[in-house]
Amino acid sequence: MSDATAVLLIDNDPQYLDCRTQRLRASSTNYDVVQAATGRLGLDICARQPVDCVLLEIDLPDMSGFEV
């Protein structure tokens, strides 16, 4: 079992995802970052694995961030 904090980033902008992932990993080695480009993919990830924190865009291409 890992002590890392699982962070899910959901955004359809690949530059945002890469930037936020790099910043989280630079701030601590204790983050396990997972990325999703759509709300549906983010929900699928949450169903398959435990996530401690979700950072997401409100205006996603397939659904509202509020729906996620």
JOWO-V213943 format. One record per residue. N is the residue number from 1. RES is the residue in three letters. SS is DSSP state (alpha for helix, beta for strand, coil for the rest). PHI is phi in whole degrees, -180 to 180 (NA if undefined). Layout:
n=N res=RES ss=SS phi=PHI
n=N res=RES ss=SS phi=PHI
This chain:
n=1 res=MET ss=coil phi=NA
n=2 res=SER ss=coil phi=-92
n=3 res=ASP ss=coil phi=-92
n=4 res=ALA ss=coil phi=-68
n=5 res=THR ss=beta phi=-85
n=6 res=ALA ss=beta phi=-85
n=7 res=VAL ss=beta phi=-116
n=8 res=LEU ss=beta phi=-106
n=9 res=LEU ss=beta phi=-104
n=10 res=ILE ss=beta phi=-122
n=11 res=ASP ss=coil phi=-167
n=12 res=ASN ss=coil phi=-88
n=13 res=ASP ss=coil phi=-96
n=14 res=PRO ss=alpha phi=-61
n=15 res=GLN ss=alpha phi=-66
n=16 res=TYR ss=alpha phi=-63
n=17 res=LEU ss=alpha phi=-60
n=18 res=ASP ss=alpha phi=-65
n=19 res=CYS ss=alpha phi=-62
n=20 res=ARG ss=alpha phi=-66
n=21 res=THR ss=alpha phi=-63
n=22 res=GLN ss=alpha phi=-62
n=23 res=ARG ss=alpha phi=-67
n=24 res=LEU ss=alpha phi=-64
n=25 res=ARG ss=alpha phi=-68
n=26 res=ALA ss=alpha phi=-72
n=27 res=SER ss=alpha phi=-79
n=28 res=SER ss=coil phi=-165
n=29 res=THR ss=coil phi=-84
n=30 res=ASN ss=coil phi=-94
n=31 res=TYR ss=beta phi=-110
n=32 res=ASP ss=beta phi=-106
n=33 res=VAL ss=beta phi=-98
n=34 res=VAL ss=beta phi=-122
n=35 res=GLN ss=beta phi=-115
n=36 res=ALA ss=beta phi=-142
n=37 res=ALA ss=coil phi=-93
n=38 res=THR ss=coil phi=-137
n=39 res=GLY ss=alpha phi=-64
n=40 res=ARG ss=alpha phi=-61
n=41 res=LEU ss=alpha phi=-64
n=42 res=GLY ss=alpha phi=-61
n=43 res=LEU ss=alpha phi=-65
n=44 res=ASP ss=alpha phi=-63
n=45 res=ILE ss=alpha phi=-63
n=46 res=CYS ss=alpha phi=-62
n=47 res=ALA ss=alpha phi=-73
n=48 res=ARG ss=alpha phi=-92
n=49 res=GLN ss=coil phi=-147
n=50 res=PRO ss=coil phi=-70
n=51 res=VAL ss=coil phi=-129
n=52 res=ASP ss=coil phi=-87
n=53 res=CYS ss=beta phi=-149
n=54 res=VAL ss=beta phi=-123
n=55 res=LEU ss=beta phi=-114
n=56 res=LEU ss=beta phi=-143
n=57 res=GLU ss=coil phi=-79
n=58 res=ILE ss=coil phi=-75
n=59 res=ASP ss=beta phi=-102
n=60 res=LEU ss=coil phi=-92
n=61 res=PRO ss=coil phi=-68
n=62 res=ASP ss=coil phi=-106
n=63 res=MET ss=coil phi=-167
n=64 res=SER ss=beta phi=-76
n=65 res=GLY ss=coil phi=-60
n=66 res=PHE ss=coil phi=-66
n=67 res=GLU ss=coil phi=-69
n=68 res=VAL ss=coil phi=-63
